[in-house]
Amino acid sequence: MTEEKKKSKERPADKSEAKKKPAAAAEDKAAREAGPAKDDRGDVPAIRPGDELKVFYRVIEAGKERIQTYEGTVIAIKNSGISKTITVRKNSFGIAVERILPLNSKLVQKIEIKKHTKVRRAKLFYLRKLKGKASRLKELR
């Protein structure tokens, strides 16, 4: 027999390695279900689209740092895990301002939920077109 044929007959060893892969996948799944990752913050509340939030964000300007509060409505949540971000929209002196905030950043000091509102979709980009009373959302009770 040639060496190539011998190698082709030695494939059962490769199958045993293939059987190990599902076990590793099961371990990964168990680790994900076990809880938050090492870098995930545990103090972040459960946030849903439509929630009115008060975010305390640390701002560093000219070597000084201060805490800036940002109040608005969550219009989008992106990703999951460590890179999770929320888009918060507020109306400041008649001008709408949106800010994307990383939830697991150390610059986010604290997040308070002011109220939960009733929404029927995951992304509330339609609020960008609405003005005044039309942009109000009903509060959940």
N, C-alpha and C positions, 0 to 999 in steps of 0.2 A: 504494500500500500504506500501511496505517496503521503507526504506530510500534510498536505491539504485535506486528504480524506480522513486522516487521523484527527485533525483539529475539528472537522465537522462532526465526528462521532463523539467528541468530548463536550458537546453542547449541554448535556444535563447539568453540568456545573453552572453554566450560565442561567439555567432555569431556577436554580436555588437562589441565585442573586435576585432574580426577578421576583421571587416570593418574598424577599426581604423588603422590597420597596413598599408594598401595601402596609406593612407593619410600621414603617417610618411615616407613611402618610397618616396612619391612625394616630401615631404619637403627636404629629403636628396638629391634627384635628383636636386631640385631647388638650393640648397646650392652649389652643385658641379658645376652647370652651371653658377652660379653667378660670379665666378672668382676664383683667386688663394686662396689657404687656408691661414690661419693666418700665418703659418710659411714659406710659399713659398716666394721666392725672386721675386721681380718684375723686376729686372734689368738684368735678364738672357735673352739673345736674342734667337730667334727661331733657334735651332740647328738641322741639319739633317745629316744623315750618308754621309760621303764623304766631309764634310766641312773641310777646313783648318782653324784651330783655333790658337789663341794665348791666353793661359790661364795664368793669374797672380795668383800664389799660394803662400800663406804665409807659410814660413817654420820657425819652432822654433828649434834652435840648441844651446845647452849649455846656455840656458837662454836668448839668443839674438834671435830676429826675423828679418827676411828679406823677401823680395818678390822675388820669383823665377819665371821666365817665362818659359812656356812649350809650344812649338809650334809643331803641328802635325796634322794628319788627324783623324777625328772621324770614327772609324770602327764599333762601336756598341753603341746603346742607350738601356738602360735597365730600366724597371719599369716606373712608372709615378707618378706624385705628389711629395710628400716630399722626397721620397727615390730614386729619379731619378738619375742615374749615366751614365756617358759617358766613353767609352774606347778610349783613344787617343794614336795613334801610331806615333812615330817619328824615324828618322834615325840619330843616333848620332855617328859620327866617324866610319861609316861603320857597326855599330851594331844597330839593331832595338830594340827600347825600347817602351813598352806599359805601360800606366798608367791609372788606373781607378779613375775617379774624381767624387765625389758627387757634383751635381750641386747646391744644397741648403746649402752646408757647408759654415760656416763663414770664413773658411780658403781660399776659392776661392774669391779673391778680385774682379776680373773683367775678362770678357771673350770678346775677339774681334774676329770677323769672318774675316779672310783674303780673302777667296774666297769660292764660292760654286762650286762644281764639279758635273758632270753628273754621276749618278750611277743608277743601276737598281735593287738593292736589299737592304734590311734593315741592314744586317750584312755583313761586308766586310772582313771576315776572309780569303778570298782567297788571299788578299794582303800579308799575311804572307809567302806564298810560292814564291811570285814574287820578283825579284831583279832588281835593276838598272832602266833602262828606261821602262821596262815592268810594273813596279808598278806605273807609272804615270796615273793620272786621268784627263779627259778633263774638262776644265772649262766651266761653264754655262755662257751664254751671254744674 
